[in-house]
Every structure is written in structure tokens, then in C-alpha cells.
């Protein structure tokens, strides 16, 4: 699995959680912004060679796990 595929999975989970559980638009916007920023920071760390792609994928797992049980 590559990083882009893993990030797409995170985005799918994010969208599902946002549409299913967050009604207030400001809260939904902040939630989406947080997840997108986290994913972007992972990319930045890979580009700057602070993380390998494998480490980046592993860093996304806890975020996805924390969201997935609610989906």
C-alpha cells in the first residue's frame, strides 16, 4: 500500500464521520480542516525526509483507528 491510498482511506473515513455525526457546519469544517492538515503535515514530513513513506503510513493508522469505530 502506498501513502496516497492510505490518505484516501483517511479522507473517506473523515467524510463519513463528518456527514453522519457532525451537523453544525462550523464544527464540521473544523473537523475536516484538522484531518486535512494532519494528512498534509504527513506529506510535508515525507517530502522533507523526516519520515519514510512506511513511517507515514504507520502514522496514519492511529488516526484512522480512532475514527473508524464510529463509522
C-alpha positions in Angstrom: 0.0 0.0 0.0 1.3 3.5 -0.8 0.8 6.7 1.1 -1.7 8.2 -1.3 -4.0 5.2 -1.0 -3.8 5.3 2.8 -4.6 9.1 2.8 -7.6 8.4 0.5 -8.9 5.9 3.0 -8.5 8.5 5.8 -10.4 11.1 3.7 -13.2 8.6 3.1 -13.5 7.9 6.8 -13.4 11.6 7.6 -16.2 12.3 5.1 -18.3 9.5 6.5 -17.8 10.7 10.1 -18.5 14.3 9.2 -21.7 13.6 7.3 -23.0 11.1 9.8 -22.2 12.6 13.1 -21.5 16.3 12.8 -24.4 18.6 12.0 -23.2 22.0 12.9 -21.3 23.4 9.9 -18.6 25.2 11.9 -17.7 22.1 13.9 -17.8 20.0 10.7 -15.5 22.5 9.0 -13.0 22.4 11.9 -13.0 18.6 12.0 -12.4 18.4 8.2 -9.7 21.0 8.5 -8.0 19.2 11.3 -7.9 15.9 9.4 -6.7 17.5 6.1 -4.0 19.5 7.9 -2.8 16.3 9.7 -2.6 14.5 6.3 -0.8 17.4 4.7 1.7 17.5 7.6 2.4 13.8 7.0 3.2 14.7 3.3 5.4 17.5 4.3 7.4 15.2 6.7 7.9 12.7 3.8 9.0 15.3 1.4 11.4 16.8 3.9 12.6 13.2 4.6 11.7 13.4 8.3 9.5 10.3 7.7 9.8 7.4 5.2 6.7 6.5 3.3 6.2 3.4 5.5 6.5 5.5 8.7 4.0 8.0 7.3 1.5 5.2 6.5 2.0 3.8 10.1 1.5 7.3 11.5 -1.9 7.5 9.7 -3.1 4.2 11.3 -3.9 5.6 14.8 -5.9 8.5 13.3 -7.9 6.1 11.2 -8.4 3.7 14.0 -9.7 6.4 16.3 -12.3 7.4 13.6 -13.2 4.1 12.1 -15.1 2.5 15.0 -17.6 5.3 14.8 -18.3 4.8 11.1 
